[in-house]
Every structure is written in structure tokens, then in C-alpha cells.
Amino acid sequence: MTPRLIVLILDGFSPRHCRRDLTPNLVRLAEEGAWARQGGRAILPSCTYPNHASLATGTRPIDHGILANKIFTDAGIRSARDIGARGVTFLDAARNAGLGTGVAVGDANIIGVIGARRCDRHWPPDGVLPPDTPTLRGYAVDSATLEACRGMIDQDADVMLCQLDNTDGVSHLYGPDSSEAVAQHVAADAIVAELVDTLRSGPRWSETILAVISDHSQITSNPDAPPIDLPAALSRAGVVAELIEEGSAALIRTDRLEATRNAVAAVDGVAGVRDFAPGILYAHAHPGRGFAATRALTRGIHGCPETMPTLCFATGGHPGLSALRDAFAAEIPTTATLTPLLARTIGLRWQ
């Protein structure tokens, strides 16, 4: 028996919407399988690229280097897709073990973030959406990504990562608790049910683990509250620093840590400041507030501790599912610990 592991990421799926009246298929599958009932946890900042990098490598940002959706470098701030996570991914380890690997993502930037070009197959090709791909906020609609994922399943990929972007996209546009976002969570429920039906009807269900997770959740921004302008506050304090904004969080790089910490902590709307990496601070906002000096806040935001809860369960016919039940009951999985646990369950070790 060749084990099969599929990690399905519903980007920005808020686990509070995983309930019987909205997502009955997810609840049923979670109850039948291995469910982290208190939710999993994202790493901070709770945004897409650092959490995908942690899922891929099984390590934290300080180790894989993707500190946020953008990265501080010696040459300035660059996109995470251009840097890529350091270290060996679970997909690398699977390929080195002779297993077929595949990645299909709605957010094409993730191809570069997790080193998906090293897999046997990846979509979109070379991290560029084909021109005829239908999109939402510039990312592939879930049906297009799922079609690519199914193609890899049909070609007997053994270890896969698939990211569906639209729960995140609609939640950004309208707010995660809006009727539009709730409807998108309901749509994700149907997508997962459809995929499970396909897998169950195939010949490999008994050797399959399908992990259904999110990389972070979202909260609603307050349109009546002023955005937090850190550059102005730092300028008033006479502090020179570089800034990366992540909605309800921000990273600040400076060689004057204490002065910067004091200046940021005193800003209206800032809930806390902590050391994050050498020479870098992490700041987060009070719920509903956000950092928007360089771009406007969306209606749904993430990055802060309040958006760390994630959807996290596994289903399938693989006999290791019972061990996952015990593991999820014993310890809340994080995006940095989940894939090593899943990989060990199918007999794959790389750390």
C-alpha cells in the first residue's frame, strides 16, 4: 500500500463558521475523522505566506525565513514569493522518498513561497495563472484550482498541497461574518464534500489521509475607526524604521529597538508590541483596528492573535487516522507542527 496525503487549505476560513447549520459536510467529516475541536492555531503574523511556509517546512518563521507576506532583505523589502522558504518541505521529503508530489493553489504566489517548482507537478505553471483563468481579487476561483488538483489526483499523486483562496478573498471584500462570506464558507463545505466523494469512489481511499485546514481566520475591521499610521508615529519619535503592514499586525525593522517599541506601544489602536526576530518587532492592533499607512484596510483583516484560530481536521480511510485523533486531543496543532505529524502518520519523516 502506497500512502496518500492531501493537505487541503481553505484560505482564511474562520472556524467559527464550521457548524452544523452552515457547513454540515465539514462537521460530519470532522466528527467521523480526527478533529481538533478547539481549532488549530496559525503562527504570527497570522497571514497567508508565513503560515504556508510553516505548513510546508514544519518550522517557524524564524527558521524558514518567511516572516510575513513581504520580507525584509539587505536590499529592502521584497515579496515572499521571490524569496521562498528555507529548508526541506514535506513535499521535498516525499519526492526524495519516491512518492509523487503535486501542488495546486489559487494564490499563484504560493508556488514561490513553498518551492512548489521542485514538485513533480504544480499549478499554476511557474506561478503564473493561465490568461483564461477566472479570478476573484486576482486569485483563481476555487473551481479552477480544484480542477487542477483533481487532475493531479487522477495522475496518482501521492502527497499534495492544495490551497483554495476564495473564503479569504470574499471575507476581505465584505468582512468574514457578512452574508457574502458566510455563503462562501457554505460553498467551501460543498467543495470539500465533492472532493471527498471523488476520493471515496476511487481505489485509494483506504490509504488516504485528507487534512482540511485553514491558514488563519479573519475578523471584521471597524470602518469608523481611524487607521493606525505607524510611519507618522515613528517620525514624531525621531525613529528610522522599515515597516511591513499585515492588516491587524505590522513588522518593524530598526536598529533602535527600545525607542521604537516605546513609540509604537503609545500609538492609539496598538494592543501590543513584542520582539519577533533579531532587529524586528511585531505589533498588533486592538480588534477592529488595523495598520493602513501604505494601503487601505479591507473589510476583513488578519495578522493579529485574534485571527490565529484555524479549521483543522483530517478524514480518510488510512489506518493512521486513529493516531491523529489522539494527537489532536493531546495538543492543539499549529501550522508549524501539523505537517510533520501528518507525514509521520503515513511513515514519512524529514525532521
GUVEX-203605 format. One line per 5 residues: number of its first residue (from 1); for each residue x, y, z of N, C-alpha, C. Coordinates in steps of 0.02 Angstrom, whole numbers. Example, Ala and Ser with C-alpha at 12.3 -4.5 7.8 and 13.67 -1.06 7.14 Angstrom:
# GUVEX-203605
1 = 660/-284/390/615/-225/390/660/-165/390  642/-112/354/684/-53/357/645/2/394
This chain:
# GUVEX-203605
1 = 42/-60/0/0/0/0/43/62/0  32/107/-48/67/171/-51/23/223/-19  43/254/36/0/302/70/-10/365/28  -66/398/39/-80/461/4/-100/514/55  -68/572/51/-82/628/95/-100/688/54
6 = -159/717/66/-180/778/33/-194/831/86  -158/885/83/-168/941/129/-208/994/92  -271/1003/112/-316/1050/79/-325/1111/124  -303/1168/99/-305/1230/139/-361/1275/113  -409/1289/155/-462/1337/140/-439/1404/169
11 = -410/1445/126/-376/1505/149/-423/1552/186  -403/1573/245/-441/1621/283/-507/1595/309  -518/1529/308/-581/1500/332/-585/1511/408  -635/1547/430/-643/1559/502/-678/1500/534  -646/1465/581/-675/1403/607/-741/1413/644
16 = -757/1475/663/-822/1486/696/-880/1473/648  -865/1471/583/-917/1455/534/-923/1380/521  -881/1340/552/-887/1268/545/-938/1243/596  -1000/1244/576/-1054/1224/621/-1108/1190/580  -1149/1151/614/-1194/1105/580/-1244/1140/534
21 = -1266/1200/552/-1317/1233/511/-1288/1265/448  -1222/1277/447/-1191/1308/388/-1149/1259/347  -1110/1220/381/-1063/1176/346/-1071/1104/371  -1129/1074/358/-1142/1007/385/-1094/954/360  -1069/961/300/-1022/911/274/-956/914/311
26 = -932/974/324/-869/981/361/-876/952/432  -932/969/464/-943/944/532/-946/867/532  -983/839/484/-989/766/481/-921/733/469  -883/759/422/-818/731/406/-770/737/466  -774/796/499/-730/806/557/-748/758/614
31 = -813/749/626/-834/703/680/-816/631/663  -819/612/600/-801/544/581/-726/533/581  -689/586/574/-616/580/568/-580/602/631  -527/641/622/-487/668/677/-496/744/677  -525/771/730/-545/841/732/-512/876/790
36 = -476/929/776/-452/974/828/-510/1020/846  -551/999/893/-615/1033/906/-606/1104/930  -550/1119/963/-537/1187/985/-504/1228/930  -498/1198/871/-464/1231/816/-390/1220/819  -358/1228/761/-285/1231/760/-264/1303/773
41 = -200/1316/765/-175/1384/775/-126/1403/720  -134/1464/695/-85/1493/649/-25/1517/688  30/1526/653/87/1562/683/77/1636/668  111/1678/706/108/1750/696/164/1774/650  150/1824/608/84/1853/598/38/1805/562
46 = -25/1806/581/-74/1758/555/-97/1780/486  -53/1770/437/-68/1787/368/-43/1730/323  -56/1735/259/-53/1678/214/18/1649/205  65/1690/185/129/1662/163/172/1633/219  178/1667/277/216/1634/330/184/1570/354
51 = 118/1566/353/85/1505/376/90/1449/324  88/1466/260/100/1415/209/173/1390/212  218/1436/225/288/1415/232/297/1369/292  263/1384/347/267/1341/406/234/1273/392  178/1273/357/146/1210/339/193/1168/295
56 = 226/1200/248/269/1164/202/331/1136/236  362/1176/279/426/1156/309/420/1124/377  363/1135/411/357/1111/480/399/1150/528  414/1213/512/456/1255/555/423/1324/563  452/1364/607/426/1431/620/460/1482/576
61 = 432/1543/571/461/1594/527/535/1609/541  554/1608/603/625/1622/618/671/1572/584  645/1512/571/685/1460/538/678/1461/462  615/1466/437/607/1463/364/615/1531/330  613/1585/369/631/1650/341/574/1690/312
66 = 514/1661/305/457/1699/278/421/1730/338  442/1790/356/417/1822/417/348/1852/407  330/1868/345/266/1899/331/252/1889/256  201/1921/230/187/1916/158/240/1951/117  275/1998/149/335/2028/120/393/2015/167
71 = 454/2025/142/514/2005/179/563/2063/183  592/2074/242/648/2120/248/711/2086/220  746/2119/175/810/2093/150/862/2149/153  924/2131/139/977/2182/137/965/2233/82  926/2213/32/912/2259/-24/844/2293/-15
76 = 814/2288/44/749/2318/56/695/2266/63  633/2287/58/576/2243/67/558/2211/0  551/2144/2/534/2107/-60/476/2060/-46  445/2037/-100/389/1991/-95/413/1923/-72  373/1890/-30/391/1823/-6/398/1773/-63
81 = 359/1782/-116/361/1735/-172/430/1735/-205  465/1792/-202/531/1798/-234/587/1770/-190  573/1761/-126/624/1737/-79/617/1662/-69  559/1639/-52/547/1567/-41/571/1544/28  536/1496/54/553/1469/120/618/1431/120
86 = 657/1440/172/717/1399/181/698/1330/207  739/1281/191/731/1215/220/695/1166/174  692/1104/198/661/1050/163/586/1049/179  544/1042/128/472/1039/139/450/966/142  389/955/167/362/886/168/353/860/97
91 = 344/905/49/340/885/-21/408/864/-48  461/900/-29/529/879/-46/543/809/-19  526/801/45/540/736/78/502/680/44  440/693/25/401/641/-9/432/623/-76  452/673/-113/483/660/-179/549/622/-170
96 = 588/641/-119/651/605/-106/638/533/-87  579/519/-59/561/451/-39/529/412/-97  526/442/-156/499/408/-214/424/415/-223  393/460/-186/321/472/-192/308/528/-242  253/525/-277/234/578/-324/206/637/-287
101 = 225/697/-307/205/757/-271/171/807/-318  125/846/-290/90/897/-328/66/954/-285  61/1013/-315/36/1073/-282/-11/1109/-329  -71/1127/-305/-118/1168/-343/-143/1223/-297  -134/1286/-317/-151/1341/-273/-189/1395/-311
106 = -237/1427/-278/-272/1483/-307/-231/1546/-306  -190/1554/-255/-144/1611/-250/-77/1590/-280  -64/1613/-340/-5/1590/-378/61/1606/-342  60/1657/-297/122/1675/-262/147/1619/-218  102/1574/-196/121/1520/-151/170/1472/-185
111 = 167/1467/-251/214/1424/-287/286/1442/-268  302/1507/-269/369/1528/-250/383/1523/-176  332/1537/-136/340/1537/-62/362/1468/-37  330/1414/-63/343/1347/-35/388/1305/-81  417/1334/-132/462/1296/-175/427/1242/-215
116 = 365/1257/-238/325/1206/-272/352/1186/-340  396/1226/-369/426/1207/-433/467/1143/-427  486/1125/-367/525/1064/-357/481/1001/-358  415/1011/-356/370/953/-356/365/923/-426  337/863/-429/327/832/-495/279/872/-538
121 = 228/902/-506/180/943/-542/161/1002/-498  149/1058/-530/123/1115/-493/79/1157/-538  29/1189/-507/-17/1234/-543/-33/1293/-497  -33/1354/-526/-23/1371/-596/50/1364/-618  61/1350/-683/128/1336/-707/176/1394/-695
126 = 231/1378/-661/282/1427/-646/255/1487/-606  199/1476/-570/171/1529/-529/136/1584/-567  114/1570/-628/78/1619/-668/11/1590/-689  -44/1623/-671/-110/1598/-690/-118/1600/-766  -141/1546/-796/-157/1549/-868/-206/1606/-881
131 = -200/1640/-939/-239/1702/-950/-314/1692/-951  -338/1632/-964/-410/1621/-967/-438/1598/-899  -398/1599/-846/-421/1576/-780/-469/1626/-749  -529/1606/-730/-573/1652/-694/-544/1668/-625  -551/1730/-604/-519/1751/-542/-567/1788/-496
136 = -547/1792/-433/-580/1833/-382/-525/1870/-345  -526/1936/-348/-474/1978/-318/-405/1962/-346  -402/1938/-408/-338/1922/-439/-314/1852/-427  -352/1812/-389/-333/1743/-375/-382/1696/-409  -360/1635/-423/-402/1588/-459/-465/1571/-419
141 = -521/1565/-454/-581/1542/-420/-570/1469/-400  -604/1449/-347/-592/1383/-318/-604/1326/-367  -653/1334/-411/-668/1280/-458/-609/1266/-505  -572/1319/-524/-514/1310/-568/-458/1275/-530  -447/1295/-469/-394/1263/-429/-411/1191/-415
146 = -474/1178/-399/-494/1110/-385/-487/1065/-446  -501/1093/-505/-493/1054/-567/-420/1033/-576  -373/1080/-562/-302/1063/-566/-283/1010/-515  -310/1017/-454/-297/968/-401/-322/899/-421  -382/896/-448/-410/832/-468/-369/800/-524
151 = -343/841/-568/-300/814/-621/-240/778/-593  -210/807/-540/-152/776/-508/-172/713/-471  -231/714/-440/-256/653/-406/-267/598/-458  -295/616/-515/-306/566/-568/-240/536/-594  -187/576/-588/-121/552/-609/-83/518/-552
156 = -121/503/-498/-95/465/-442/-39/500/-403  -46/566/-394/0/600/-348/-11/571/-278  44/561/-242/40/530/-176/37/582/-119  72/636/-127/75/687/-75/62/754/-109  10/790/-84/-12/851/-118/-28/906/-68
161 = -21/967/-92/-46/1026/-57/-92/1064/-105  -152/1080/-83/-199/1119/-124/-226/1176/-82  -222/1237/-109/-247/1297/-74/-305/1326/-114  -363/1332/-83/-421/1365/-113/-427/1434/-81  -427/1486/-122/-418/1554/-97/-482/1591/-79
166 = -540/1568/-104/-597/1614/-106/-629/1630/-39  -624/1586/12/-651/1606/77/-613/1667/103  -548/1670/91/-509/1727/112/-528/1789/71  -534/1780/5/-548/1837/-38/-615/1870/-23  -667/1830/-17/-733/1858/-4/-736/1889/66
171 = -702/1858/114/-701/1886/182/-665/1953/183  -611/1960/144/-578/2026/139/-625/2078/109  -662/2059/59/-704/2107/24/-763/2131/66  -795/2086/101/-858/2102/134/-856/2096/210  -803/2066/237/-800/2051/309/-816/1978/320
176 = -781/1944/366/-788/1872/373/-855/1849/400  -894/1894/430/-959/1875/457/-1017/1903/415  -1000/1929/357/-1051/1955/311/-1089/1897/280  -1147/1912/252/-1185/1859/218/-1147/1831/159  -1108/1874/125/-1069/1851/68/-1014/1802/89
181 = -980/1818/144/-927/1774/168/-956/1708/195  -1011/1713/232/-1042/1652/257/-1062/1606/199  -1089/1637/145/-1107/1597/86/-1046/1564/55  -989/1598/57/-928/1568/29/-903/1510/73  -912/1516/138/-895/1460/183/-941/1400/168
186 = -1004/1415/155/-1051/1362/137/-1030/1329/71  -1007/1371/24/-983/1344/-40/-921/1300/-30  -878/1319/15/-819/1278/30/-840/1210/58  -893/1210/98/-920/1148/125/-939/1100/69  -972/1126/17/-993/1085/-39/-933/1060/-79
191 = -882/1103/-86/-822/1084/-124/-786/1026/-89  -779/1030/-24/-745/977/13/-785/912/8  -850/917/14/-892/857/9/-885/825/-60  -883/866/-111/-875/840/-180/-807/805/-188  -755/836/-160/-689/805/-165/-687/739/-128
196 = -716/737/-68/-716/675/-30/-754/620/-66  -811/638/-98/-848/588/-136/-805/559/-192  -767/603/-225/-722/580/-278/-669/532/-251  -639/551/-194/-587/509/-165/-615/442/-140  -674/444/-109/-705/382/-84/-720/333/-141
201 = -739/359/-198/-757/315/-253/-696/288/-291  -637/313/-275/-577/290/-308/-546/231/-272  -492/203/-301/-463/143/-273/-417/153/-213  -403/217/-194/-351/229/-144/-378/258/-79  -443/257/-69/-471/287/-8/-441/255/55
206 = -430/190/54/-406/155/114/-335/175/132  -300/208/88/-232/229/102/-225/305/104  -282/340/107/-283/413/101/-295/447/168  -257/501/181/-273/550/232/-283/616/197  -342/646/207/-357/713/182/-362/759/242
211 = -315/805/248/-317/855/301/-351/918/274  -403/941/308/-440/1001/287/-426/1054/340  -393/1108/320/-369/1156/369/-376/1227/341  -367/1276/383/-357/1344/359/-290/1370/385  -266/1422/354/-201/1450/372/-206/1506/424
216 = -265/1534/430/-280/1586/479/-355/1599/474  -382/1640/518/-451/1661/512/-452/1737/500  -510/1767/506/-516/1839/496/-563/1869/548  -554/1934/559/-602/1974/598/-622/2034/555  -674/2068/576/-701/2124/538/-667/2189/560
221 = -646/2228/512/-618/2293/529/-673/2344/543  -657/2393/583/-705/2445/602/-697/2504/555  -745/2516/509/-736/2570/461/-739/2639/492  -763/2644/553/-768/2709/586/-706/2728/626  -662/2679/635/-601/2692/674/-545/2715/627
226 = -505/2762/647/-450/2785/603/-397/2731/596  -368/2723/537/-314/2675/529/-253/2696/570  -214/2647/590/-154/2660/630/-97/2679/583  -71/2739/593/-18/2765/549/49/2761/586  82/2704/583/146/2696/617/201/2741/589
231 = 207/2749/523/261/2793/500/258/2863/530  197/2890/537/191/2957/567/213/2956/639  194/2904/676/213/2899/747/288/2892/755  319/2852/713/391/2842/716/428/2906/697  401/2940/647/432/3004/627/431/3054/684
236 = 374/3058/719/369/3104/776/418/3086/831  433/3021/838/480/2999/890/552/3002/866  563/3022/804/631/3027/778/663/2960/765  623/2909/751/647/2841/741/644/2824/667  699/2797/642/702/2773/573/690/2698/573
241 = 641/2675/535/624/2603/535/592/2585/469  594/2520/453/559/2492/395/496/2456/420  444/2458/380/379/2434/403/347/2388/352  320/2332/377/278/2288/336/211/2284/371  157/2304/336/90/2302/364/55/2238/344
246 = 22/2206/393/-15/2145/380/-86/2150/409  -122/2202/389/-190/2210/413/-192/2230/486  -204/2182/529/-208/2196/601/-142/2183/636  -88/2178/598/-21/2170/627/29/2207/584  88/2218/612/141/2251/575/208/2225/601
251 = 256/2221/556/326/2206/575/366/2269/564  410/2283/612/451/2344/609/525/2324/617  566/2342/568/638/2329/573/675/2394/587  717/2393/639/752/2453/660/814/2435/699  861/2481/703/919/2469/747/911/2506/813
256 = 851/2533/825/836/2566/889/774/2533/918  783/2472/941/726/2432/962/687/2462/1020  721/2484/1072/685/2508/1131/646/2572/1117  678/2618/1081/642/2681/1064/583/2666/1018  592/2619/972/538/2601/927/482/2567/964
261 = 499/2522/1010/448/2487/1049/406/2537/1088  438/2585/1120/402/2634/1160/358/2678/1116  383/2698/1058/344/2741/1014/283/2704/987  291/2641/967/236/2603/938/184/2586/992  207/2567/1052/161/2549/1105/116/2607/1125
266 = 138/2668/1115/100/2727/1135/48/2749/1083  48/2716/1025/3/2737/971/-68/2712/985  -117/2755/975/-187/2735/983/-204/2678/937  -234/2625/964/-254/2568/924/-207/2509/929  -145/2521/953/-97/2467/959/-109/2429/1024
271 = -118/2363/1018/-133/2323/1078/-71/2294/1110  -18/2285/1071/42/2256/1099/100/2257/1051  160/2254/1079/222/2253/1039/268/2201/1071  299/2160/1030/344/2109/1057/403/2099/1010  457/2070/1038/513/2050/996/491/1993/951
276 = 514/1995/888/493/1945/840/552/1907/811  602/1943/789/663/1915/762/718/1966/776  781/1948/767/834/1997/780/823/2062/742  817/2117/780/808/2182/749/738/2196/722  690/2151/738/622/2158/711/571/2151/767
281 = 523/2197/769/468/2195/817/403/2176/781  358/2145/819/291/2129/796/242/2170/836  198/2207/802/146/2246/836/78/2221/812  29/2221/857/-38/2202/836/-88/2252/863  -144/2256/828/-195/2307/842/-250/2279/887
286 = -286/2324/919/-347/2304/953/-396/2278/901  -440/2230/920/-488/2203/871/-527/2257/835  -529/2252/770/-564/2300/728/-519/2355/701  -461/2365/732/-414/2415/709/-362/2383/664  -330/2424/623/-279/2397/578/-229/2449/557
291 = -175/2425/528/-120/2467/506/-130/2481/431  -135/2544/414/-153/2561/345/-120/2626/323  -55/2631/333/-19/2690/310/-3/2685/236  7/2624/212/29/2615/142/-26/2587/97  -79/2558/126/-135/2533/86/-197/2532/129
296 = -255/2539/98/-318/2542/136/-334/2474/166  -366/2476/224/-388/2414/256/-445/2383/217  -445/2318/213/-503/2282/186/-555/2274/241  -614/2250/222/-668/2242/271/-654/2184/319  -619/2134/294/-595/2080/337/-519/2084/342
301 = -493/2074/403/-421/2081/413/-395/2023/456  -330/2014/453/-298/1963/495/-226/1983/507  -190/1942/545/-121/1958/563/-111/1959/638  -165/1974/676/-161/1981/748/-176/1915/784  -164/1910/849/-178/1847/885/-250/1824/881
306 = -297/1871/874/-368/1851/870/-383/1811/807  -340/1814/757/-352/1777/696/-307/1716/690  -282/1692/746/-242/1631/746/-283/1567/742  -345/1564/768/-384/1501/764/-394/1478/692  -385/1414/680/-392/1386/613/-437/1325/615
311 = -467/1311/558/-502/1248/547/-449/1193/543  -462/1136/574/-412/1083/572/-444/1015/586  -451/974/534/-471/905/544/-443/862/487  -445/797/497/-422/751/446/-474/696/437  -482/674/376/-527/619/361/-491/571/314
316 = -524/517/297/-493/468/252/-501/397/277  -473/351/238/-477/281/257/-413/252/283  -361/294/289/-296/270/313/-300/249/386  -270/193/404/-275/169/474/-242/215/525  -199/261/502/-167/307/548/-212/362/574
321 = -275/364/550/-320/416/571/-334/413/646  -335/354/675/-348/348/747/-291/380/787  -230/373/763/-173/405/797/-179/481/794  -205/506/738/-214/578/732/-267/603/781  -319/563/792/-370/583/841/-338/594/910
326 = -296/547/929/-262/551/994/-216/612/996  -180/623/941/-132/678/939/-168/745/943  -224/753/907/-261/816/909/-293/828/977  -311/774/1011/-340/781/1078/-287/800/1129  -226/778/1118/-172/789/1166/-142/859/1160
331 = -141/886/1099/-107/950/1090/-137/987/1030  -149/1051/1037/-176/1091/982/-125/1095/927  -141/1074/866/-92/1078/812/-85/1149/787  -25/1167/767/-11/1232/737/10/1221/665  14/1275/628/37/1268/559/110/1248/555
336 = 146/1254/610/216/1232/611/224/1160/635  172/1131/665/178/1062/691/134/1012/654  87/1037/613/38/992/584/67/945/532  103/972/483/126/927/429/178/876/453  223/892/499/265/837/525/224/781/556
341 = 170/799/591/126/749/620/91/708/566  64/742/515/31/706/460/80/661/423  140/687/411/190/648/374/210/585/413  220/593/479/238/534/519/182/482/517  120/505/512/64/459/511/66/413/449
346 = 93/439/393/98/396/334/169/367/327  209/373/380/275/342/380/330/384/347  319/449/342/368/493/310/398/540/363  463/540/369/498/583/416/551/624/378  554/687/397/607/728/365/640/776/414
351 = 620/772/478/650/817/528/683/777/583
